[in-house]
């Protein structure tokens, strides 16, 4: 009897062995299972105790409540447009095209922290500024900055625990002071941030605050030399602290900025601070010494504002790891975590916008956009 898989004569000389269809199907199934397992692991389904971007964004939603179509953090903001006028000095540190002399178009966004787009401007002492530089060669540089030179925590796990501690008590609608106190006591790394906030009153305007990149990045010049750098944009407008009258207002920041821009563009200088050997690059809670080299790389000019409901910034994910050639992320663990969380937030809100286009037809306070 002829075996079922016995080869037949093959005059062409090719491999006469039969194809095992079940084997191929099993291999395809194994690959599909591996891919599914990879997605499940990345999402945290197989390891519920592991900290993932969806878990962080879920916690933002639990803290702020549901606000479909808005960013899960820094939900309240407004779009701005302008340009960066490079003086060429930054080219000594990085060969990125943005530092060549000349202008680079910029779109950005001012915001206050938190996931509630209707929150009072005084809900946080921190203001933030995110920017997207559109370089001539098609590259982009995106950055998210805060009005504090240090961050409260230096690891994603600490950030997650801080979110949990800030979750509102159902009975009061506000964070439990005891939980926040316990978090800060258990994490002394937060002390530099707490000291800075206590000794620096919030600015009276978005226009007179400095904004800091906080995380370290690696700049490489045209000769291949790499240095760790942090940056800040420092305003030409003199700083003034928030007033008692502003403390009682809910939405003074946007109105103040619009009024100032009626008198002309607003300007900030982009200052690059260069680390020395031994300066921490993986810990955003620590400042570098004041005597470090600083390079004034040019002027950020903001010319106009638009509503975040329909402005250019609405559809930008200000992922800080999107950088041009000549700039690279450092070993700061917050950078990868921010990138992943921003992507998760972007995916959720853009999906919500696509399913419900009416979301952005009005501002959070009910005014037409």
C-alpha positions in Angstrom: 0.0 0.0 0.0 1.3 3.4 -0.8 1.7 5.7 2.2 -0.6 8.8 2.1 2.4 11.1 1.9 4.6 9.0 -0.4 6.3 11.3 -3.0 5.3 10.8 -6.6 7.9 10.9 -9.3 9.1 14.5 -10.0 10.9 14.8 -13.3 11.6 18.5 -12.7 14.0 17.8 -9.9 12.2 20.1 -7.4 11.6 19.2 -3.7 8.9 16.4 -3.9 7.9 16.7 -0.2 4.2 17.6 0.2 3.1 20.8 1.9 1.7 20.2 5.4 -1.3 22.5 5.4 -2.1 21.9 9.1 1.5 22.7 10.1 1.3 26.1 8.2 -2.0 26.9 9.8 -0.6 26.1 13.2 2.4 28.4 12.5 0.2 31.2 11.4 -1.9 30.8 14.5 1.1 30.8 16.7 2.3 34.1 15.2 -1.2 35.6 15.6 -1.3 34.5 19.2 2.1 35.9 19.9 1.1 39.3 18.4 -2.2 39.3 20.4 -0.2 38.4 23.5 2.1 41.3 22.8 -0.8 43.7 22.5 -2.4 42.3 25.6 0.9 42.6 27.6 1.3 46.2 26.4 -2.2 47.1 27.4 -1.7 45.5 30.8 -4.4 42.8 30.4 -2.0 39.9 31.3 -0.3 41.9 34.1 -2.9 44.0 35.9 -0.4 45.2 38.5 2.0 46.6 35.8 1.9 50.3 35.2 0.8 51.1 31.6 -0.2 54.1 29.7 -3.9 53.1 29.6 -3.8 52.6 33.3 -2.4 56.1 33.8 -5.0 57.7 31.5 -7.7 55.7 33.2 -6.6 57.3 36.5 -6.6 60.8 35.0 -10.2 60.1 34.0 -11.1 58.9 37.5 -9.6 62.0 39.1 -11.1 64.6 36.7 -14.3 62.8 35.7 -15.3 62.1 32.1 -14.7 64.9 29.6 -15.0 63.3 26.1 -13.0 65.0 23.3 -10.5 66.7 25.6 -7.0 66.0 26.7 -6.8 63.8 29.8 -4.4 66.3 31.4 -4.1 70.0 30.6 -7.6 69.9 29.3 -8.2 73.6 29.7 -6.2 75.7 27.3 -6.0 77.8 24.2 -4.1 77.6 20.9 -1.4 80.1 19.9 0.6 80.7 16.7 3.8 82.5 15.9 7.4 81.8 15.1 10.8 81.2 16.5 13.5 83.6 15.3 16.9 81.8 15.7 20.0 83.9 16.1 22.3 81.0 15.2 23.8 80.6 18.7 22.1 77.3 19.3 24.1 75.7 16.4 27.1 75.6 18.7 25.3 72.9 20.7 23.1 71.1 18.1 23.0 70.8 14.3 19.2 70.7 14.3 17.9 72.9 11.5 15.8 74.9 14.0 19.0 76.6 15.3 20.1 77.8 11.9 19.6 81.6 11.6 16.1 82.4 10.5 12.5 81.9 11.4 10.6 78.7 12.1 6.8 78.6 12.2 5.4 77.6 15.6 2.0 76.4 16.8 1.5 76.0 20.5 -0.9 75.8 23.4 -1.1 77.4 26.8 -2.9 75.4 29.5 -3.4 74.7 33.2 -2.9 71.2 34.6 -5.8 68.9 35.2 -8.3 66.9 33.2 -11.3 69.3 33.6 -11.7 71.8 30.7 -13.9 74.0 32.9 -11.6 74.2 35.9 -10.8 77.6 37.3 -7.5 79.1 36.3 -6.5 79.1 40.0 -7.0 75.3 40.3 -3.2 74.9 40.0 -0.3 77.2 40.6 1.3 75.8 37.5 0.9 77.1 33.9 2.1 75.1 30.9 3.2 75.9 27.4 3.5 73.3 24.6 5.1 74.1 21.2 5.4 72.5 17.8 8.3 73.9 15.7 7.8 73.1 11.9 11.3 73.0 10.5 12.1 73.8 6.8 13.2 70.2 6.0 9.9 68.7 7.2 11.1 67.7 10.6 9.3 68.8 13.8 10.3 69.6 17.3 7.6 69.2 20.0 8.0 70.2 23.6 5.8 70.5 26.7 7.0 72.9 29.4 5.8 74.0 32.8 6.2 77.2 34.8 8.2 75.3 37.4 11.9 74.5 36.8 11.5 71.0 38.5 8.9 68.3 38.4 7.2 66.9 41.5 8.4 63.3 40.9 11.1 61.5 38.9 9.6 58.1 38.0 6.3 57.1 36.3 5.4 55.0 39.4 5.7 58.0 41.6 3.6 60.0 39.2 0.9 57.3 39.3 0.9 57.3 43.1 0.6 61.0 43.1 -2.5 60.8 40.8 -4.1 58.2 43.2 -3.4 60.5 46.2 -5.1 63.4 44.4 -8.2 61.5 43.5 -11.2 63.5 44.9 -13.0 62.1 48.0 -16.7 61.4 46.9 -17.9 63.1 50.1 -16.2 66.4 49.5 -15.3 66.4 45.8 -11.7 67.4 46.7 -8.5 65.5 47.3 -8.1 64.0 50.8 -5.4 66.2 52.5 -4.3 63.2 54.6 -3.6 61.1 51.5 -1.6 63.9 49.8 0.4 64.5 53.0 1.1 60.8 53.2 2.3 60.7 49.6 4.6 63.6 50.1 6.0 62.2 53.3 6.7 58.9 51.6 8.4 60.6 48.6 10.9 63.2 49.8 12.0 63.7 46.2 9.0 66.0 45.9 10.5 68.5 48.3 12.3 70.7 45.7 9.1 71.1 43.8 7.1 71.9 47.0 9.7 74.5 48.1 9.7 76.2 44.7 5.9 76.5 44.5 5.7 77.8 48.1 8.3 80.5 47.4 7.1 81.5 43.9 3.6 82.9 43.6 1.8 82.0 40.4 2.2 84.6 37.6 -0.6 87.1 36.9 -0.5 86.3 33.2 0.5 83.5 30.8 2.7 86.2 29.1 4.9 87.0 32.1 5.8 83.5 33.1 8.9 81.5 32.2 8.4 77.9 31.0 10.9 75.1 31.6 11.5 71.9 29.6 12.4 70.2 32.9 13.6 66.9 31.3 17.2 66.7 30.0 17.9 66.0 26.3 21.0 65.2 24.3 22.2 67.8 21.8 24.8 66.8 19.2 26.7 69.5 17.2 28.0 69.4 13.7 31.3 67.8 14.9 29.6 64.9 16.7 30.0 66.3 20.2 27.0 65.4 22.4 26.0 67.3 25.5 23.1 67.1 28.0 20.9 70.2 27.7 17.8 71.6 29.4 15.9 74.6 28.0 13.5 77.3 29.1 11.7 80.2 27.4 12.0 83.4 29.5 9.6 86.3 28.8 10.5 89.8 27.9 7.3 90.8 29.8 8.3 91.4 33.5 7.0 88.9 36.0 4.2 90.0 38.3 2.4 87.7 40.9 -1.3 86.9 40.7 -3.5 89.6 42.3 -6.3 89.2 44.8 -8.8 90.1 42.2 -7.6 87.5 39.8 -7.7 84.9 42.6 -11.5 85.4 42.6 -11.9 85.0 38.8 -12.3 81.8 36.9 -11.1 82.5 33.4 -8.8 85.5 33.6 -5.7 84.0 31.9 -7.1 83.7 28.3 -8.7 87.1 28.4 -5.5 88.7 29.7 -3.5 87.1 26.9 -5.9 88.3 24.2 -5.8 91.8 25.6 -2.0 91.9 25.6 -1.8 90.6 22.1 -4.0 93.4 20.9 -1.0 95.7 21.6 1.5 93.5 19.7 3.3 90.1 19.7 4.7 88.7 22.9 8.3 87.4 23.2 10.3 84.9 25.1 14.0 84.0 24.8 14.9 80.4 24.3 17.7 79.6 26.8 19.7 76.4 26.5 21.4 75.3 29.7 24.4 72.9 29.3 25.1 70.2 31.9 28.5 69.5 33.3 29.8 65.9 34.1 27.9 64.5 37.1 24.8 66.7 36.6 21.7 64.4 36.8 19.9 63.7 33.5 17.5 61.1 34.7 15.9 63.0 37.6 13.5 65.9 36.8 13.2 66.8 40.5 16.7 68.2 40.6 17.9 71.5 39.2 21.4 71.9 37.8 23.6 74.5 39.5 23.1 78.2 38.5 26.6 78.6 37.2 26.1 76.3 34.2 26.6 77.6 30.7 23.5 79.2 29.1 23.1 80.0 25.5 20.4 82.4 24.2 19.3 80.6 21.0 16.8 83.1 19.8 13.3 84.5 20.4 9.9 82.8 20.5 7.3 85.2 19.2 3.6 84.6 19.9 1.3 86.6 17.5 -2.2 85.4 18.0 -4.5 83.0 19.9 -7.4 80.8 18.7 -9.8 78.6 20.5 -8.7 75.1 21.4 -12.0 73.9 20.0 -11.0 74.7 16.4 -7.4 76.0 16.5 -4.4 74.4 15.0 -3.2 73.0 18.4 -6.4 70.9 18.9 -5.1 68.0 16.8 -1.4 68.1 17.9 -0.1 65.5 20.3 2.7 67.4 22.0 4.9 64.3 22.5 8.2 65.5 23.9 10.1 62.7 22.3 9.4 64.0 18.7 12.6 65.8 18.1 14.7 66.7 15.0 18.1 65.3 14.1 20.6 66.9 16.5 18.3 66.4 19.5 17.6 63.1 21.3 15.8 62.1 24.5 18.0 61.5 27.6 17.8 58.6 30.1 15.0 60.4 32.0 12.3 57.7 32.5 9.5 60.3 32.5 10.1 61.0 28.7 9.0 57.5 27.5 6.1 57.5 30.0 4.9 60.9 28.8 5.2 59.8 25.2 3.1 56.7 25.8 0.5 58.5 27.9 0.1 61.4 25.5 -0.5 58.9 22.7 -3.2 57.1 24.7 -4.9 60.4 25.5 -4.7 61.5 21.8 -6.2 58.2 20.6 -9.1 58.4 23.0 -10.0 62.0 22.4 -9.7 61.9 18.6 -11.9 58.9 18.5 -14.5 60.6 20.7 -14.3 63.7 18.4 -14.8 61.5 15.3 -17.8 59.8 16.8 -19.3 63.0 18.3 -18.4 66.0 16.1 -20.7 68.2 18.2 -18.3 68.0 21.2 -16.3 71.1 20.1 -19.1 73.2 18.8 -19.2 75.1 22.1 -16.6 76.0 24.7 -16.8 74.2 28.1 -18.4 77.3 29.6 -21.2 77.2 27.0 -20.0 80.1 24.8 -19.8 79.6 21.0 -16.4 78.5 19.8 
